[in-house]
């Protein structure tokens, strides 16, 4: 089951909560609230201004709705900038969620910056959260220990903050079983949905921007 929803995520999630919808995993990459004007056009960095949808974004109140949609044994994985992630995790913890792990995403092609003045920022992070006393899914993919680390390359085929398809497949394999339901309230382009479809997971996707809704809808329909 692939359920593509076009519209305001707050309104759609309110209706889902009212209808008693529950999902097994929420895996999402919300706006980081880091967009700003910059002078980096000569360094291939002008796209750090991620447009209006990233500016002034409320990083926390969404979590209250996500908790109501998450199954008691479900997992929530939230990507964000390292400066935000601890506040997000603390906000969720204050609402009785359990912080399980921090996942590191190392980039092989990080955004250039002044190499004589700063370290290059070559990573992002995601926090893995569960409900209290959950019997969460964890399907180890490694023959030994599953390290909370993924090395990937930035892709910008359809969206400036697009995640790697194999990254999303890795997370979905570990944290869900076949036919369980994954929700992504900030779909942007298509990656989570394609990964879910390929791996025989049910998927609910919400996107407000018509441009990205149409791109993702086409990609999901054509894949797999």
BELRA-V389928 format. One record per residue. N is the residue number from 1. PHI is phi in radians with two decimals (NA if undefined). D_CENTER is the distance of its C-alpha to the mean C-alpha in Angstrom with 1 decimal. Layout:
BEGIN
{{N & PHI & D_CENTER} {N & PHI & D_CENTER}}
END
This chain:
BEGIN
{{1 & NA & 19.7} {2 & -2.01 & 17.3} {3 & -2.03 & 17.2} {4 & -1.73 & 16.2} {5 & -2.05 & 16.6} {6 & -1.85 & 17.5} {7 & 2.70 & 18.1} {8 & -1.25 & 17.3} {9 & -1.10 & 14.4} {10 & -1.02 & 16.6} {11 & -1.15 & 19.5} {12 & -1.15 & 17.8} {13 & -1.17 & 16.3} {14 & -1.03 & 19.8} {15 & -1.18 & 21.4} {16 & -1.07 & 19.3} {17 & -1.10 & 20.2} {18 & -1.06 & 23.8} {19 & -1.43 & 23.9} {20 & 1.34 & 22.8} {21 & -1.21 & 19.7} {22 & -2.25 & 18.0} {23 & -2.15 & 15.0} {24 & -1.57 & 14.7} {25 & -2.70 & 11.0} {26 & -2.04 & 8.0} {27 & -2.15 & 4.8} {28 & -2.60 & 2.3} {29 & -2.18 & 2.8} {30 & -1.23 & 6.2} {31 & -0.94 & 9.5} {32 & -1.57 & 10.8} {33 & 1.03 & 14.3} {34 & -2.10 & 15.9} {35 & -1.08 & 17.5} {36 & -2.84 & 21.2} {37 & -1.21 & 24.3} {38 & -2.64 & 25.3} {39 & -2.03 & 28.2} {40 & -1.77 & 26.4} {41 & -1.10 & 27.4} {42 & -1.48 & 29.8} {43 & -2.02 & 27.2} {44 & 1.07 & 24.6} {45 & -2.22 & 22.4} {46 & -1.08 & 22.9} {47 & -1.35 & 19.4} {48 & -1.14 & 18.1} {49 & -1.38 & 19.1} {50 & -1.51 & 16.0} {51 & 1.25 & 18.2} {52 & -1.15 & 18.7} {53 & -1.17 & 15.3} {54 & -1.68 & 14.2} {55 & -1.47 & 17.6} {56 & 1.21 & 18.4} {57 & -1.23 & 15.1} {58 & -1.35 & 15.4} {59 & -1.34 & 12.8} {60 & -2.04 & 14.2} {61 & -1.10 & 15.9} {62 & -1.01 & 12.9} {63 & -1.07 & 12.8} {64 & -1.03 & 16.4} {65 & -1.31 & 15.6} {66 & -1.03 & 12.7} {67 & -1.02 & 15.3} {68 & -1.22 & 17.8} {69 & -1.63 & 15.9} {70 & -1.48 & 15.0} {71 & -1.04 & 17.8} {72 & -1.06 & 19.9} {73 & -1.87 & 19.0} {74 & -1.46 & 15.3} {75 & -2.13 & 12.3} {76 & -2.16 & 9.3} {77 & -2.15 & 6.7} {78 & -2.09 & 5.3} {79 & -1.45 & 4.9} {80 & -3.00 & 8.0} {81 & -1.15 & 11.5} {82 & -1.06 & 13.9} {83 & -1.26 & 16.2} {84 & -1.70 & 13.9} {85 & -1.11 & 12.3} {86 & -1.23 & 15.7} {87 & -1.17 & 16.4} {88 & -1.10 & 13.2} {89 & -1.09 & 14.2} {90 & -1.13 & 17.7} {91 & -1.05 & 17.1} {92 & -1.14 & 15.5} {93 & -1.12 & 18.4} {94 & -1.16 & 20.9} {95 & -1.80 & 19.9} {96 & 1.31 & 20.8} {97 & -1.37 & 17.6} {98 & -1.88 & 18.0} {99 & -1.41 & 16.2} {100 & -1.62 & 16.4} {101 & -2.78 & 15.1} {102 & -1.87 & 13.5} {103 & -1.81 & 11.9} {104 & -1.74 & 13.1} {105 & -2.08 & 12.1} {106 & -1.64 & 15.4} {107 & -1.71 & 16.0} {108 & -1.43 & 19.3} {109 & -2.28 & 19.7} {110 & -1.14 & 18.7} {111 & -1.10 & 19.7} {112 & -1.10 & 23.4} {113 & -2.64 & 25.0} {114 & -1.15 & 28.6} {115 & -1.23 & 29.1} {116 & -1.54 & 32.4} {117 & -2.17 & 30.9} {118 & -2.50 & 27.4} {119 & -1.23 & 25.2} {120 & -1.32 & 22.7} {121 & -1.49 & 19.1} {122 & -1.96 & 17.9} {123 & -2.64 & 14.8} {124 & -2.21 & 11.4} {125 & -2.38 & 10.3} {126 & -2.41 & 8.0} {127 & -1.85 & 9.9} {128 & -1.80 & 10.8} {129 & -2.17 & 12.8} {130 & -2.31 & 15.3} {131 & -1.39 & 18.0} {132 & -1.04 & 21.5} {133 & 1.05 & 23.6} {134 & -1.27 & 21.0} {135 & -1.78 & 21.9} {136 & -1.29 & 18.4} {137 & -1.44 & 17.9} {138 & -2.56 & 17.9} {139 & -1.70 & 19.1} {140 & -1.02 & 20.1} {141 & -1.75 & 20.0} {142 & -1.56 & 22.3} {143 & -1.23 & 26.0} {144 & -2.01 & 26.1} {145 & -1.62 & 23.5} {146 & -1.55 & 19.7} {147 & -1.41 & 18.8} {148 & -1.41 & 15.4} {149 & -2.52 & 15.3} {150 & -2.39 & 14.1} {151 & -1.79 & 16.0} {152 & -2.61 & 14.9} {153 & -1.95 & 16.0} {154 & -1.11 & 14.5} {155 & -2.10 & 14.7} {156 & -2.32 & 15.5} {157 & -1.16 & 17.1} {158 & -2.19 & 15.6} {159 & -2.70 & 13.4} {160 & -1.17 & 13.9} {161 & -2.07 & 10.3} {162 & -1.11 & 9.7} {163 & -1.60 & 8.2} {164 & -1.24 & 11.0} {165 & -1.06 & 11.8} {166 & -1.21 & 13.4} {167 & -1.08 & 10.6} {168 & -1.16 & 8.6} {169 & -1.09 & 12.1} {170 & -1.02 & 12.9} {171 & -1.15 & 10.2} {172 & -1.17 & 11.3} {173 & -1.05 & 14.8} {174 & -1.26 & 14.9} {175 & -1.80 & 13.4} {176 & -2.50 & 14.9} {177 & -1.91 & 18.2} {178 & -0.97 & 19.5} {179 & 1.26 & 19.6} {180 & -1.31 & 17.3} {181 & -1.89 & 14.9} {182 & -1.89 & 11.1} {183 & -1.97 & 9.7} {184 & -2.24 & 6.9} {185 & -1.31 & 8.6} {186 & -2.29 & 7.3} {187 & -1.22 & 8.0} {188 & 1.05 & 9.8} {189 & -1.98 & 11.6} {190 & -3.01 & 11.5} {191 & -1.03 & 9.7} {192 & -1.11 & 8.0} {193 & -1.14 & 11.2} {194 & -1.11 & 13.6} {195 & -1.06 & 12.5} {196 & -1.09 & 12.9} {197 & -1.11 & 16.2} {198 & -1.09 & 17.5} {199 & -1.74 & 17.1} {200 & 1.07 & 18.8} {201 & -1.85 & 16.2} {202 & -1.24 & 16.4} {203 & -2.58 & 13.5} {204 & -2.05 & 13.1} {205 & -2.26 & 11.4} {206 & -2.12 & 12.1} {207 & -2.58 & 12.8} {208 & -1.51 & 15.5} {209 & -1.28 & 16.5} {210 & -1.06 & 19.1} {211 & -1.00 & 18.9} {212 & -1.32 & 15.3} {213 & -1.06 & 16.0} {214 & -1.18 & 19.0} {215 & -1.08 & 17.6} {216 & -1.14 & 14.9} {217 & -1.01 & 17.6} {218 & -1.14 & 20.0} {219 & -1.11 & 17.9} {220 & -1.18 & 17.0} {221 & -1.13 & 20.7} {222 & -1.51 & 21.9} {223 & -1.39 & 20.0} {224 & 1.03 & 21.1}}
END
